[in-house]
Amino acid sequence: MHIKIRFPFMLLLVILLFHVAHAQQPSPETPRVEKTDGDVHFVHDPSIIRDGPAWYLFSTANGPERNGELPIRCSLDLHHWNQCGAVFSRIPDWIQKDSPGTKELWAPDISFFGGQYHLYYAYSLFGKNTSGIALLTNQTLDPKSPNFHWVDHGLVLRSQAADDFNAIDPNLVLDAHGGVWLAFGSFWNGIKMRRLDAATGKLSTEDTKLYSLASRKRPDNPPLHPPGLPDDWQAIEAPFIVHHDGFYYLFVSFDLCCRGTNSNYKTMVGRSREVTGPYVDKNGVPMLDGGGSAVLVGNQRWLGPGGESLLMGGGNQKEDIIVFHAYDAVDGSAWLQISTIAWKDGWPSVALEGDAASQARNASSSKVEGAR
């Protein structure tokens, strides 16, 4: 009799503990902020990848001290980060000759295909479209490996004052059919794309079309033109494309970065069945007509979240993650931010520290109009 009473009790206890344990796990439809520490201050335009046990984060140099161009940060757990070098000790001579006014290198994009790592990056003059995108390759990202060596492949693509696009913010895209593409762009006529040669990583000579993916819509009464700069209403940049569940998702940054506490960057998204578009937002508005659904919008703690890149299946639990920068609402400096991505009804949801409403906002179908 004693055994018959005890067995149901123990079974009930096991069931209760099982439900409590699973209740403490985040819902797959709920994104999670990944707390970071260490060398995570002054991180701008981050791009992340994993090589062996370590994650490597490349970014634009930012802050009062410059210790080389395109700094690299390393982590073994995705939370604690240390700076572990820089791609260049200084701007390469060929860039200084091609663009004497260039003071820094921007927006690195790290990817792996064809048996090696590819790092695309940009050089430019702030507010100008006299810009270029260049390529480096490496067999490994482990600086202790005897095979660690950056090979400079030089210029991939340039834009000039007469062009209606700006060749910065590169993003390497691998489509579902083995095609290799380069998305890029900032302001002017928005986000563009070119097909690449998979063997060289340079522009394809067979498909020379310049594809248009997204742009801002001109407002009825645009503000005054900023002296020496493109119009604020044209502000769209930082493209990043991923393939998920039959769709290509184009993430972009709307509005203005790099202005401290006046930064109003926001991360937007649209999707398409084809890598070359057309991309539309949750409401069916084409991104070429100013469409875009909000993924990240600033709050009282963090301003201007953008400059994003994604790593599919890249988290500690093999979750999809997004890395981006945001500006401290007190002093305006940039910090690294990481969030898991939850996919709900075919759209991404992302978390931002200090924003209790982020899940509800990301799940909604509203889009941010910004400065349209």
Secondary structure by P-SEA (a helix, b strand, c coil): caaaaaaaaaaaaaaaaaaaaaaacccccbbbbbccccccccccbbbbbbcccbbbbbbccccccccccbbbbbbcccccccccccccccccaaaaaaccccccccbbbbbbcccbbbbbbccccccccccbbbbbbbcccccccccbbbbbbcccccccccccccccbbbbbbcccbbbbbbcccccccbbbbbbccccccccccccccccccbbbbcccccccccccccccccccbbbbbbcccbbbbbbcccccccccccbbbbbbccccccccccccccccccccbbbbbcccccccccccccbbbbccccccccbbbbbbbbccccbbbbbbbbbbbbcccbbbbbbccccaaaaaaaccccccccc
